[in-house]
Amino acid sequence: MVSTREYEIQGSLHIMAGGYQSRISDLLNKRDSKFIPLTDAIFLSIRNPEGEPRHADVVLVKVDCIEMIVPDSQEEQKAARDAESKGPDNVVSVKWR
């Protein structure tokens, strides 16, 4: 789950497998990147938690607005296994719940 002041967002974050910039913190601290893309995203307004969650194929989240990130531990472990098998030049996905 990615939490901002306005929304809670669940989705997949795609990062490079292994090596340079393979950590979530690398992506968040990258100076030339102001937004992170989450695919297959479901988001809910914090101001209206009883409202209907909305879906989008892609949501761009402004890095400066992120207050908290909670990766899905099972998906994170799967992504790590995928990274080992694919090598350093491939992209893996981490699901956020």
MMTF fields as JSON, N, C-alpha, C and O atoms, coordinates in Angstrom:
{
  "mmtfVersion": "1.0.0",
  "mmtfProducer": "UNKNOWN",
  "numBonds": 387,
  "numAtoms": 388,
  "numGroups": 97,
  "numChains": 1,
  "numModels": 1,
  "chainsPerModel": [1],
  "groupsPerChain": [97],
  "chainIdList": ["A"],
  "bondAtomList": [4, 2, 8, 6, 12, 10, 16, 14, 20, 18, 24, 22, 28, 26, 32, 30, 36, 34, 40, 38, 44, 42, 48, 46, 52, 50, 56, 54, 60, 58, 64, 62, 68, 66, 72, 70, 76, 74, 80, 78, 84, 82, 88, 86, 92, 90, 96, 94, 100, 98, 104, 102, 108, 106, 112, 110, 116, 114, 120, 118, 124, 122, 128, 126, 132, 130, 136, 134, 140, 138, 144, 142, 148, 146, 152, 150, 156, 154, 160, 158, 164, 162, 168, 166, 172, 170, 176, 174, 180, 178, 184, 182, 188, 186, 192, 190, 196, 194, 200, 198, 204, 202, 208, 206, 212, 210, 216, 214, 220, 218, 224, 222, 228, 226, 232, 230, 236, 234, 240, 238, 244, 242, 248, 246, 252, 250, 256, 254, 260, 258, 264, 262, 268, 266, 272, 270, 276, 274, 280, 278, 284, 282, 288, 286, 292, 290, 296, 294, 300, 298, 304, 302, 308, 306, 312, 310, 316, 314, 320, 318, 324, 322, 328, 326, 332, 330, 336, 334, 340, 338, 344, 342, 348, 346, 352, 350, 356, 354, 360, 358, 364, 362, 368, 366, 372, 370, 376, 374, 380, 378, 384, 382],
  "bondOrderList": [1, 1, 1, 1, 1, 1, 1, 1, 1, 1, 1, 1, 1, 1, 1, 1, 1, 1, 1, 1, 1, 1, 1, 1, 1, 1, 1, 1, 1, 1, 1, 1, 1, 1, 1, 1, 1, 1, 1, 1, 1, 1, 1, 1, 1, 1, 1, 1, 1, 1, 1, 1, 1, 1, 1, 1, 1, 1, 1, 1, 1, 1, 1, 1, 1, 1, 1, 1, 1, 1, 1, 1, 1, 1, 1, 1, 1, 1, 1, 1, 1, 1, 1, 1, 1, 1, 1, 1, 1, 1, 1, 1, 1, 1, 1, 1],
  "groupList": [{"groupName": "MET", "atomNameList": ["N", "CA", "C", "O"], "elementList": ["N", "C", "C", "O"], "formalChargeList": [0, 0, 0, 0], "bondAtomList": [1, 0, 2, 1, 3, 2], "bondOrderList": [1, 1, 2], "singleLetterCode": "M", "chemCompType": "L-PEPTIDE LINKING"}, {"groupName": "VAL", "atomNameList": ["N", "CA", "C", "O"], "elementList": ["N", "C", "C", "O"], "formalChargeList": [0, 0, 0, 0], "bondAtomList": [1, 0, 2, 1, 3, 2], "bondOrderList": [1, 1, 2], "singleLetterCode": "V", "chemCompType": "L-PEPTIDE LINKING"}, {"groupName": "SER", "atomNameList": ["N", "CA", "C", "O"], "elementList": ["N", "C", "C", "O"], "formalChargeList": [0, 0, 0, 0], "bondAtomList": [1, 0, 2, 1, 3, 2], "bondOrderList": [1, 1, 2], "singleLetterCode": "S", "chemCompType": "L-PEPTIDE LINKING"}, {"groupName": "THR", "atomNameList": ["N", "CA", "C", "O"], "elementList": ["N", "C", "C", "O"], "formalChargeList": [0, 0, 0, 0], "bondAtomList": [1, 0, 2, 1, 3, 2], "bondOrderList": [1, 1, 2], "singleLetterCode": "T", "chemCompType": "L-PEPTIDE LINKING"}, {"groupName": "ARG", "atomNameList": ["N", "CA", "C", "O"], "elementList": ["N", "C", "C", "O"], "formalChargeList": [0, 0, 0, 0], "bondAtomList": [1, 0, 2, 1, 3, 2], "bondOrderList": [1, 1, 2], "singleLetterCode": "R", "chemCompType": "L-PEPTIDE LINKING"}, {"groupName": "GLU", "atomNameList": ["N", "CA", "C", "O"], "elementList": ["N", "C", "C", "O"], "formalChargeList": [0, 0, 0, 0], "bondAtomList": [1, 0, 2, 1, 3, 2], "bondOrderList": [1, 1, 2], "singleLetterCode": "E", "chemCompType": "L-PEPTIDE LINKING"}, {"groupName": "TYR", "atomNameList": ["N", "CA", "C", "O"], "elementList": ["N", "C", "C", "O"], "formalChargeList": [0, 0, 0, 0], "bondAtomList": [1, 0, 2, 1, 3, 2], "bondOrderList": [1, 1, 2], "singleLetterCode": "Y", "chemCompType": "L-PEPTIDE LINKING"}, {"groupName": "ILE", "atomNameList": ["N", "CA", "C", "O"], "elementList": ["N", "C", "C", "O"], "formalChargeList": [0, 0, 0, 0], "bondAtomList": [1, 0, 2, 1, 3, 2], "bondOrderList": [1, 1, 2], "singleLetterCode": "I", "chemCompType": "L-PEPTIDE LINKING"}, {"groupName": "GLN", "atomNameList": ["N", "CA", "C", "O"], "elementList": ["N", "C", "C", "O"], "formalChargeList": [0, 0, 0, 0], "bondAtomList": [1, 0, 2, 1, 3, 2], "bondOrderList": [1, 1, 2], "singleLetterCode": "Q", "chemCompType": "L-PEPTIDE LINKING"}, {"groupName": "GLY", "atomNameList": ["N", "CA", "C", "O"], "elementList": ["N", "C", "C", "O"], "formalChargeList": [0, 0, 0, 0], "bondAtomList": [1, 0, 2, 1, 3, 2], "bondOrderList": [1, 1, 2], "singleLetterCode": "G", "chemCompType": "PEPTIDE LINKING"}, {"groupName": "LEU", "atomNameList": ["N", "CA", "C", "O"], "elementList": ["N", "C", "C", "O"], "formalChargeList": [0, 0, 0, 0], "bondAtomList": [1, 0, 2, 1, 3, 2], "bondOrderList": [1, 1, 2], "singleLetterCode": "L", "chemCompType": "L-PEPTIDE LINKING"}, {"groupName": "HIS", "atomNameList": ["N", "CA", "C", "O"], "elementList": ["N", "C", "C", "O"], "formalChargeList": [0, 0, 0, 0], "bondAtomList": [1, 0, 2, 1, 3, 2], "bondOrderList": [1, 1, 2], "singleLetterCode": "H", "chemCompType": "L-PEPTIDE LINKING"}, {"groupName": "ALA", "atomNameList": ["N", "CA", "C", "O"], "elementList": ["N", "C", "C", "O"], "formalChargeList": [0, 0, 0, 0], "bondAtomList": [1, 0, 2, 1, 3, 2], "bondOrderList": [1, 1, 2], "singleLetterCode": "A", "chemCompType": "L-PEPTIDE LINKING"}, {"groupName": "ASP", "atomNameList": ["N", "CA", "C", "O"], "elementList": ["N", "C", "C", "O"], "formalChargeList": [0, 0, 0, 0], "bondAtomList": [1, 0, 2, 1, 3, 2], "bondOrderList": [1, 1, 2], "singleLetterCode": "D", "chemCompType": "L-PEPTIDE LINKING"}, {"groupName": "ASN", "atomNameList": ["N", "CA", "C", "O"], "elementList": ["N", "C", "C", "O"], "formalChargeList": [0, 0, 0, 0], "bondAtomList": [1, 0, 2, 1, 3, 2], "bondOrderList": [1, 1, 2], "singleLetterCode": "N", "chemCompType": "L-PEPTIDE LINKING"}, {"groupName": "LYS", "atomNameList": ["N", "CA", "C", "O"], "elementList": ["N", "C", "C", "O"], "formalChargeList": [0, 0, 0, 0], "bondAtomList": [1, 0, 2, 1, 3, 2], "bondOrderList": [1, 1, 2], "singleLetterCode": "K", "chemCompType": "L-PEPTIDE LINKING"}, {"groupName": "PHE", "atomNameList": ["N", "CA", "C", "O"], "elementList": ["N", "C", "C", "O"], "formalChargeList": [0, 0, 0, 0], "bondAtomList": [1, 0, 2, 1, 3, 2], "bondOrderList": [1, 1, 2], "singleLetterCode": "F", "chemCompType": "L-PEPTIDE LINKING"}, {"groupName": "PRO", "atomNameList": ["N", "CA", "C", "O"], "elementList": ["N", "C", "C", "O"], "formalChargeList": [0, 0, 0, 0], "bondAtomList": [1, 0, 2, 1, 3, 2], "bondOrderList": [1, 1, 2], "singleLetterCode": "P", "chemCompType": "L-PEPTIDE LINKING"}, {"groupName": "CYS", "atomNameList": ["N", "CA", "C", "O"], "elementList": ["N", "C", "C", "O"], "formalChargeList": [0, 0, 0, 0], "bondAtomList": [1, 0, 2, 1, 3, 2], "bondOrderList": [1, 1, 2], "singleLetterCode": "C", "chemCompType": "L-PEPTIDE LINKING"}, {"groupName": "TRP", "atomNameList": ["N", "CA", "C", "O"], "elementList": ["N", "C", "C", "O"], "formalChargeList": [0, 0, 0, 0], "bondAtomList": [1, 0, 2, 1, 3, 2], "bondOrderList": [1, 1, 2], "singleLetterCode": "W", "chemCompType": "L-PEPTIDE LINKING"}],
  "groupTypeList": [0, 1, 2, 3, 4, 5, 6, 5, 7, 8, 9, 2, 10, 11, 7, 0, 12, 9, 9, 6, 8, 2, 4, 7, 2, 13, 10, 10, 14, 15, 4, 13, 2, 15, 16, 7, 17, 10, 3, 13, 12, 7, 16, 10, 2, 7, 4, 14, 17, 5, 9, 5, 17, 4, 11, 12, 13, 1, 1, 10, 1, 15, 1, 13, 18, 7, 5, 0, 7, 1, 17, 13, 2, 8, 5, 5, 8, 15, 12, 12, 4, 13, 12, 5, 2, 15, 9, 17, 13, 14, 1, 1, 2, 1, 15, 19, 4],
  "groupIdList": [1, 2, 3, 4, 5, 6, 7, 8, 9, 10, 11, 12, 13, 14, 15, 16, 17, 18, 19, 20, 21, 22, 23, 24, 25, 26, 27, 28, 29, 30, 31, 32, 33, 34, 35, 36, 37, 38, 39, 40, 41, 42, 43, 44, 45, 46, 47, 48, 49, 50, 51, 52, 53, 54, 55, 56, 57, 58, 59, 60, 61, 62, 63, 64, 65, 66, 67, 68, 69, 70, 71, 72, 73, 74, 75, 76, 77, 78, 79, 80, 81, 82, 83, 84, 85, 86, 87, 88, 89, 90, 91, 92, 93, 94, 95, 96, 97],
  "secStructList": [7, 3, 3, 3, 1, 1, 3, 3, 3, 3, 3, 3, 3, 3, 3, 3, 7, 1, 1, 6, 6, 7, 1, 2, 2, 2, 2, 2, 2, 7, 6, 6, 7, 7, 3, 3, 3, 3, 3, 3, 3, 3, 3, 3, 3, 1, 1, 7, 6, 6, 1, 7, 7, 3, 3, 3, 3, 3, 3, 3, 3, 3, 4, 4, 4, 3, 3, 3, 3, 7, 5, 7, 2, 2, 2, 2, 2, 2, 2, 2, 2, 2, 2, 2, 2, 2, 7, 6, 6, 1, 3, 3, 3, 3, 3, 3, 7],
  "xCoordList": [0.843, 0.0, 0.893, 1.903, 0.495, 1.134, 0.113, -1.029, 0.526, -0.388, 0.094, 1.267, -0.851, -0.592, -1.554, -2.324, -1.513, -2.436, -3.887, -4.802, -4.097, -5.442, -5.918, -7.117, -4.987, -5.392, -4.57, -3.437, -5.182, -4.476, -4.557, -5.636, -3.414, -3.333, -2.684, -1.643, -3.314, -2.737, -2.428, -3.211, -1.301, -0.95, 0.412, 1.01, 0.895, 2.209, 3.203, 2.912, 4.378, 5.478, 6.521, 6.884, 7.002, 7.956, 9.339, 9.529, 10.305, 11.669, 12.651, 12.318, 13.864, 14.895, 15.3, 15.354, 15.578, 15.958, 17.451, 18.261, 17.815, 19.214, 20.056, 19.692, 21.181, 22.135, 21.684, 20.887, 22.206, 21.977, 20.493, 19.838, 19.979, 18.597, 17.575, 16.524, 17.887, 16.951, 16.143, 15.284, 16.417, 15.678, 14.599, 14.724, 13.549, 12.471, 13.029, 12.657, 13.91, 14.479, 15.267, 15.286, 15.915, 16.627, 15.657, 15.942, 14.53, 13.523, 12.963, 12.778, 12.697, 12.126, 13.122, 12.724, 14.407, 15.427, 16.051, 16.922, 15.621, 16.152, 15.809, 14.636, 16.802, 16.595, 15.785, 15.039, 15.913, 15.229, 13.839, 13.199, 13.37, 12.051, 11.136, 11.369, 10.112, 9.178, 7.955, 7.251, 7.707, 6.532, 6.94, 7.927, 6.172, 6.352, 5.054, 3.968, 5.157, 3.957, 3.552, 4.393, 2.28, 1.708, 0.717, -0.162, 0.848, -0.071, -1.126, -0.953, -2.22, -3.353, -3.709, -3.819, -3.884, -4.041, -5.495, -6.408, -5.677, -6.965, -6.711, -5.822, -7.494, -7.255, -8.551, -9.628, -8.41, -9.544, -9.206, -8.106, -10.162, -9.979, -9.982, -10.882, -8.993, -8.937, -10.043, -10.555, -10.405, -11.476, -12.848, -13.769, -12.984, -14.26, -14.031, -14.2, -13.65, -13.321, -14.508, -14.321, -15.707, -16.894, -17.215, -18.088, -16.516, -16.756, -16.266, -15.608, -16.603, -16.193, -14.724, -14.305, -13.945, -12.579, -12.625, -13.525, -11.658, -11.586, -10.399, -9.411, -10.506, -9.443, -8.896, -9.637, -7.595, -6.954, -5.835, -5.161, -5.645, -4.554, -3.201, -2.3, -3.069, -1.833, -2.18, -3.047, -1.502, -1.606, -0.179, 0.714, 0.025, 1.318, 1.224, 0.398, 2.069, 2.039, 3.241, 4.38, 2.983, 4.062, 4.874, 4.334, 6.165, 7.047, 6.979, 6.974, 6.927, 6.883, 5.616, 5.585, 4.574, 3.302, 3.202, 2.274, 4.136, 4.082, 4.41, 5.435, 3.523, 3.734, 4.161, 4.885, 3.713, 4.033, 3.941, 3.102, 4.819, 4.785, 4.855, 5.717, 3.939, 3.925, 3.869, 2.807, 4.998, 4.971, 4.283, 4.331, 3.654, 3.069, 4.24, 4.952, 4.45, 5.646, 5.727, 6.822, 4.611, 4.639, 5.036, 5.833, 4.487, 4.828, 6.279, 6.954, 6.753, 8.138, 9.093, 10.115, 8.776, 9.606, 9.581, 10.611, 8.411, 8.292, 9.13, 9.818, 9.074, 9.855, 11.348, 12.098, 11.787, 13.205, 13.625, 14.71, 12.773, 13.078, 13.131, 14.017, 12.174, 12.154, 13.421, 13.982, 13.866, 15.065, 16.288, 17.133, 16.385, 17.522, 17.539, 18.604, 16.363, 16.308, 16.441, 16.884, 16.061, 16.088, 17.408, 17.752, 18.144, 19.394, 19.196, 18.066, 20.29, 20.247, 19.608, 19.311, 19.383, 18.873, 17.376, 16.873, 16.664, 15.234, 14.442, 14.969, 13.172, 12.266, 11.41, 10.922, 11.226, 10.321, 9.254, 9.429, 8.157, 7.052, 6.926, 7.125, 6.595, 6.309, 4.898, 4.573, 4.068, 2.68, 2.605, 3.236, 1.84, 1.656, 0.245, -0.705, 0.091, -1.235, -1.383, -2.433],
  "yCoordList": [-1.166, 0.0, 1.235, 1.298, 2.199, 3.507, 4.472, 4.531, 5.217, 6.141, 7.573, 7.89, 8.434, 9.866, 10.557, 9.895, 11.855, 12.597, 12.391, 12.449, 12.154, 12.055, 10.629, 10.357, 9.708, 8.39, 7.256, 7.445, 6.076, 4.814, 4.085, 3.949, 3.618, 3.047, 1.675, 1.501, 0.702, -0.633, -0.824, -0.415, -1.437, -1.676, -2.326, -2.706, -2.45, -3.056, -1.981, -1.121, -2.042, -1.147, -1.975, -3.06, -1.479, -2.218, -1.594, -0.403, -2.418, -1.942, -2.872, -4.008, -2.373, -3.192, -4.317, -4.124, -5.466, -6.626, -6.61, -6.598, -6.609, -6.704, -5.51, -4.748, -5.361, -4.326, -2.912, -2.678, -1.982, -0.557, -0.216, -0.649, 0.531, 1.01, -0.125, -0.047, -1.17, -2.286, -2.234, -3.084, -1.233, -1.108, -0.04, 0.892, -0.193, 0.797, 2.164, 3.175, 2.202, 3.482, 4.159, 5.388, 3.379, 3.969, 4.703, 5.807, 4.091, 4.703, 5.976, 6.981, 5.935, 7.098, 8.247, 9.412, 7.933, 8.963, 9.45, 10.32, 8.906, 9.297, 10.764, 11.137, 11.576, 13.023, 13.417, 14.395, 12.685, 13.076, 12.462, 12.62, 11.772, 11.142, 11.759, 11.61, 12.44, 13.106, 12.236, 12.475, 11.228, 10.374, 8.912, 8.571, 8.041, 6.602, 6.044, 6.43, 5.141, 4.543, 3.278, 2.432, 3.159, 1.926, 1.41, 2.151, 0.15, -0.424, -1.268, -1.691, -1.5, -2.26, -1.733, -2.491, -0.419, 0.274, 0.359, 0.555, 0.209, 0.432, 1.502, 1.36, 2.58, 3.663, 4.115, 4.052, 4.573, 4.974, 6.287, 6.466, 7.199, 8.485, 8.3, 7.66, 8.849, 8.781, 9.629, 9.318, 10.689, 11.566, 10.912, 11.298, 9.922, 9.238, 7.722, 7.079, 7.142, 5.717, 4.795, 3.619, 5.316, 4.511, 4.515, 3.773, 5.344, 5.435, 4.202, 3.331, 4.153, 3.034, 3.176, 4.249, 2.119, 2.153, 2.293, 1.766, 2.999, 3.185, 2.405, 2.184, 1.991, 1.235, 2.041, 2.744, 1.928, 2.517, 1.588, 0.966, 1.502, 0.674, 1.192, 0.413, 2.533, 3.164, 4.388, 5.178, 4.54, 5.742, 6.253, 5.492, 7.538, 8.166, 8.882, 9.778, 8.487, 9.049, 9.979, 9.577, 11.213, 12.174, 11.746, 11.586, 11.564, 11.062, 11.941, 11.425, 13.257, 14.178, 14.029, 14.462, 13.421, 13.267, 11.952, 11.768, 11.041, 9.732, 9.877, 10.449, 9.351, 9.376, 8.015, 7.939, 6.932, 5.59, 4.602, 4.742, 3.596, 2.506, 1.199, 1.018, 0.287, -1.029, -2.08, -2.296, -2.742, -3.781, -5.043, -5.352, -5.755, -7.056, -8.028, -8.261, -8.596, -9.407, -10.631, -10.991, -11.28, -12.445, -12.04, -12.724, -10.936, -10.464, -9.999, -10.185, -9.399, -8.938, -10.13, -10.057, -11.216, -12.416, -13.029, -13.48, -13.048, -13.57, -12.723, -13.263, -11.407, -10.516, -10.76, -10.72, -11.012, -11.293, -12.586, -12.656, -13.605, -14.867, -14.643, -15.16, -13.865, -13.563, -12.821, -13.081, -11.899, -11.117, -12.019, -11.831, -12.993, -13.911, -14.731, -14.998, -15.13, -15.981, -15.194, -15.745, -13.907, -13.12, -12.405, -12.112, -12.121, -11.389, -9.895, -9.434, -9.129, -7.72, -6.786, -5.644, -7.204, -6.279, -6.394, -5.832, -7.091, -7.27, -6.545, -6.167, -6.363, -5.656, -6.666, -7.628, -6.45, -7.276, -6.379, -5.163, -6.978, -6.227, -6.548, -7.688, -5.532, -5.711, -5.217, -4.074, -6.061, -5.693, -4.986, -5.407, -3.918, -3.141, -3.338, -3.113, -3.755, -3.967, -3.139, -3.171],
  "zCoordList": [0.0, 0.0, 0.0, 0.7, -0.794, -0.786, -0.21, -0.666, 0.78, 1.444, 1.231, 1.426, 0.824, 0.725, 1.68, 2.376, 1.717, 2.577, 2.126, 2.946, 0.845, 0.281, -0.004, 0.065, -0.325, -0.818, -0.212, 0.231, -0.208, -0.004, -1.334, -1.91, -1.821, -3.159, -3.081, -2.448, -3.735, -3.878, -5.35, -6.207, -5.65, -7.044, -7.14, -6.134, -8.366, -8.611, -9.01, -9.842, -8.406, -8.731, -9.464, -9.009, -10.582, -11.404, -11.238, -11.482, -10.817, -10.594, -11.298, -11.635, -11.514, -12.14, -11.182, -9.967, -11.736, -10.925, -10.65, -11.577, -9.364, -8.965, -9.372, -10.268, -8.703, -9.07, -8.764, -7.856, -9.534, -9.34, -9.47, -10.419, -8.555, -8.51, -8.464, -9.1, -7.716, -7.598, -6.31, -6.078, -5.467, -4.212, -4.351, -5.146, -3.57, -3.565, -3.183, -3.78, -2.203, -1.761, -2.883, -2.963, -3.749, -4.887, -5.804, -6.266, -6.059, -6.924, -6.296, -6.983, -5.007, -4.324, -4.199, -4.206, -4.085, -3.901, -5.203, -5.186, -6.313, -7.615, -7.886, -7.874, -8.125, -8.256, -9.482, -9.435, -10.564, -11.793, -11.935, -12.974, -10.915, -10.971, -9.92, -8.72, -10.369, -9.455, -9.147, -8.165, -9.986, -9.839, -9.921, -10.575, -9.25, -9.428, -10.008, -9.577, -10.978, -11.554, -10.794, -10.491, -10.496, -9.952, -10.978, -11.418, -11.364, -12.34, -11.638, -10.495, -12.352, -11.818, -10.43, -9.466, -10.355, -9.074, -8.622, -9.424, -7.328, -6.669, -5.625, -4.786, -5.676, -4.725, -4.079, -4.672, -2.839, -2.012, -1.329, -0.807, -1.339, -0.682, 0.831, 1.374, 1.508, 2.965, 3.573, 4.648, 2.887, 3.379, 3.296, 4.016, 2.417, 2.243, 2.244, 1.209, 3.392, 3.435, 3.158, 2.847, 3.268, 2.971, 1.479, 1.028, 0.718, -0.722, -1.458, -0.889, -2.73, -3.577, -3.971, -4.406, -3.827, -4.348, -5.872, -6.526, -6.417, -7.862, -8.408, -7.707, -9.663, -10.322, -11.493, -12.181, -11.707, -12.881, -13.332, -12.511, -14.642, -15.157, -14.682, -14.373, -14.626, -14.162, -13.328, -13.702, -12.204, -11.375, -11.177, -10.806, -11.426, -11.162, -9.827, -9.654, -8.882, -7.534, -7.369, -7.605, -6.966, -6.752, -5.529, -4.434, -5.731, -4.677, -3.431, -2.313, -3.606, -2.463, -1.622, -0.47, -2.187, -1.466, -0.7, 0.088, -0.92, -0.269, 1.209, 1.58, 2.046, 3.493, 4.032, 5.025, 3.376, 3.867, 2.712, 1.822, 2.741, 1.774, 2.545, 3.404, 2.23, 2.868, 1.764, 1.179, 1.464, 0.439, 0.949, 2.14, 0.048, 0.356, 0.487, -0.49, 1.666, 1.922, 1.016, 0.584, 0.717, -0.164, -1.577, -2.22, -2.058, -3.397, -3.455, -4.467, -2.375, -2.324, -2.398, -3.081, -1.708, -1.755, -3.15, -3.651, -3.774, -5.141, -6.098, -6.964, -5.946, -6.805, -6.63, -7.606, -5.41, -5.157, -5.852, -6.428, -5.799, -6.489, -7.998, -8.677, -8.522, -9.952, -10.367, -11.432, -9.522, -9.825, -9.922, -10.797, -9.029, -9.048, -10.327, -10.883, -10.796, -11.98, -13.282, -14.29, -13.277, -14.507, -14.74, -15.885, -13.696, -13.849, -13.673, -13.509, -13.706, -13.332, -14.348, -13.998, -15.573, -16.586, -16.827, -17.8, -15.988, -16.183, -15.112, -14.066, -15.399, -14.497, -13.754, -14.346, -12.459, -11.667, -11.065, -10.98, -10.652, -10.071, -8.594, -8.172, -7.815, -6.395, -6.157, -6.48, -5.599, -5.32, -3.985, -3.016, -3.932, -2.705, -2.221, -2.969, -0.978, -0.401, 0.831, 1.474]
}
